Amino acid sequence: MTSKITGPKELELPNFHKRKRKSTLDEKVADTAKMELNEVPAADLKNKKIKKGIVDESQVSVEKMASKKFEGWRIKLEGTVCGHVKFIPRVDEIFKRHVTVDIQIPKPQQGRHIGRYALQKAVVASGCSLFVAHLRKSNIASKKVLLAAGFKEVVFPLGNQLCMSFKK
Ligand SMILES: CC(C)(COP(=O)(O)OP(=O)(O)OC[C@H]1O[C@@H](n2cnc3c(N)ncnc32)[C@H](O)[C@@H]1OP(=O)(O)O)[C@@H](O)C(=O)NCCC(=O)NCCS
């Protein structure tokens, strides 16, 4: 009698991965921690609410840009870029040599006092000494920011915009 030669049979392993295992004490502790972590979204929401509000001065910083045409400062909110302040050199008959102020904050971040803190910090860090801003009379936000940074309204006979200046 001849027996049929077959290849080695595949070793059948017990299906361990399908078997439900009782969780250890360590795993139970980890599960509890995960449940606690699941509460984070609610805290996140709370944080987002805070983030939409007025910022603290310490959250705003300025970092110098590399430009030869103007003195530029990147505005950072907790390390993330959030607009710029530029001091652009000008000469005119009234102020002679000075810099004009250009400040921009992205729309969703406006009204949180980032602008005023950034301008104050940029003026302090700046190598310029006479700062002038020309703005539309309706630009209340800019006027408030400039006033907070110590700028004063001045009479500027050339043009009908509001003019404010600050001397270090
Ligand atoms: C002007 C600008 C830089 C101000 O930055 P900001 O971070 O929004 O300013 P702040 O939050 O520090 O202050 C703005 C103030 O104006 C108020 N404000 C904003 N828009 C206003 C409006 N349309 N009318 C009245 N008040 C307004 C804010 O409520 C805030 O008032 P508060 O001091 O009572 O809280 C920013 O709004 C911006 O980038 N605007 C567009 C570009 C521009 O106009 N640049 C100026 C060129 S010099």
The ligand as an SDF file (V2000), in Angstrom:
LIG
                    3D

 48 50  0  0  0  0  0  0  0  0999 V2000
   -5.4520   98.6810   13.4820 C   0  0  0  0  0  0  0  0  0  0  0  0
   -5.0310   97.3380   13.9960 C   0  0  0  0  0  0  0  0  0  0  0  0
   -3.5630   97.1190   13.7650 C   0  0  0  0  0  0  0  0  0  0  0  0
   -5.3290   97.2800   15.4950 C   0  0  0  0  0  0  0  0  0  0  0  0
   -4.8730   96.0750   16.0520 O   0  0  0  0  0  0  0  0  0  0  0  0
   -5.7630   95.3160   17.1550 P   0  0  0  0  0  0  0  0  0  0  0  0
   -4.9660   94.2340   17.7230 O   0  0  0  0  0  0  0  0  0  0  0  0
   -7.0520   94.9680   16.5140 O   0  0  0  0  0  0  0  0  0  0  0  0
   -5.9630   96.4910   18.2010 O   0  0  0  0  0  0  0  0  0  0  0  0
   -6.3780   96.4380   19.7390 P   0  0  0  0  0  0  0  0  0  0  0  0
   -7.1750   95.2170   19.9830 O   0  0  0  0  0  0  0  0  0  0  0  0
   -5.1510   96.6370   20.5490 O   0  0  0  0  0  0  0  0  0  0  0  0
   -7.2920   97.7380   19.9250 O   0  0  0  0  0  0  0  0  0  0  0  0
   -8.3280   98.0260   19.0530 C   0  0  0  0  0  0  0  0  0  0  0  0
   -9.3910   98.8170   19.7670 C   0  0  0  0  0  0  0  0  0  0  0  0
  -10.2510   99.3900   18.7840 O   0  0  0  0  0  0  0  0  0  0  0  0
  -11.5580   98.8530   18.9350 C   0  0  0  0  0  0  0  0  0  0  0  0
  -12.1250   98.7390   17.5840 N   0  0  0  0  0  0  0  0  0  0  0  0
  -11.8010   97.8650   16.6100 C   0  0  0  0  0  0  0  0  0  0  0  0
  -12.5280   98.1200   15.5040 N   0  0  0  0  0  0  0  0  0  0  0  0
  -13.3150   99.1710   15.8170 C   0  0  0  0  0  0  0  0  0  0  0  0
  -14.2990   99.9150   15.1080 C   0  0  0  0  0  0  0  0  0  0  0  0
  -14.5840   99.6160   13.8490 N   0  0  0  0  0  0  0  0  0  0  0  0
  -14.8870  100.9430   15.7420 N   0  0  0  0  0  0  0  0  0  0  0  0
  -14.5890  101.2530   17.0200 C   0  0  0  0  0  0  0  0  0  0  0  0
  -13.6640  100.5960   17.7460 N   0  0  0  0  0  0  0  0  0  0  0  0
  -13.0440   99.5750   17.1460 C   0  0  0  0  0  0  0  0  0  0  0  0
  -11.3760   97.5530   19.6540 C   0  0  0  0  0  0  0  0  0  0  0  0
  -12.5420   97.1550   20.3170 O   0  0  0  0  0  0  0  0  0  0  0  0
  -10.2770   97.9560   20.6510 C   0  0  0  0  0  0  0  0  0  0  0  0
  -10.8520   98.7900   21.6240 O   0  0  0  0  0  0  0  0  0  0  0  0
  -10.5250   98.7340   23.2130 P   0  0  0  0  0  0  0  0  0  0  0  0
   -9.2200   99.4260   23.3660 O   0  0  0  0  0  0  0  0  0  0  0  0
  -11.6320   99.5160   23.8430 O   0  0  0  0  0  0  0  0  0  0  0  0
  -10.4960   97.2960   23.6090 O   0  0  0  0  0  0  0  0  0  0  0  0
   -5.8220   96.1870   13.3170 C   0  0  0  0  0  0  0  0  0  0  0  0
   -7.1690   96.3690   13.5830 O   0  0  0  0  0  0  0  0  0  0  0  0
   -5.5800   96.0920   11.8180 C   0  0  0  0  0  0  0  0  0  0  0  0
   -4.6700   95.3720   11.3700 O   0  0  0  0  0  0  0  0  0  0  0  0
   -6.3900   96.8200   11.0210 N   0  0  0  0  0  0  0  0  0  0  0  0
   -6.2820   96.7950    9.5640 C   0  0  0  0  0  0  0  0  0  0  0  0
   -5.0430   97.5090    9.0660 C   0  0  0  0  0  0  0  0  0  0  0  0
   -4.9320   98.9490    9.5580 C   0  0  0  0  0  0  0  0  0  0  0  0
   -5.8680   99.7080    9.5790 O   0  0  0  0  0  0  0  0  0  0  0  0
   -3.6960   99.2760    9.9570 N   0  0  0  0  0  0  0  0  0  0  0  0
   -3.3560  100.5680   10.4420 C   0  0  0  0  0  0  0  0  0  0  0  0
   -2.4570  101.2930    9.5030 C   0  0  0  0  0  0  0  0  0  0  0  0
   -1.4710  102.4520   10.3930 S   0  0  0  0  0  0  0  0  0  0  0  0
  1  2  1  0
  2  3  1  0
  2  4  1  0
  2 36  1  0
  4  5  1  0
  5  6  1  0
  6  7  2  0
  6  8  1  0
  6  9  1  0
  9 10  1  0
 10 11  2  0
 10 12  1  0
 10 13  1  0
 13 14  1  0
 14 15  1  0
 15 16  1  0
 15 30  1  0
 16 17  1  0
 17 18  1  0
 17 28  1  0
 18 19  1  0
 18 27  1  0
 19 20  2  0
 20 21  1  0
 21 22  1  0
 21 27  2  0
 22 23  1  0
 22 24  2  0
 24 25  1  0
 25 26  2  0
 26 27  1  0
 28 29  1  0
 28 30  1  0
 30 31  1  0
 31 32  1  0
 32 33  2  0
 32 34  1  0
 32 35  1  0
 36 37  1  0
 36 38  1  0
 38 39  2  0
 38 40  1  0
 40 41  1  0
 41 42  1  0
 42 43  1  0
 43 44  2  0
 43 45  1  0
 45 46  1  0
 46 47  1  0
 47 48  1  0
M  END
$$$$
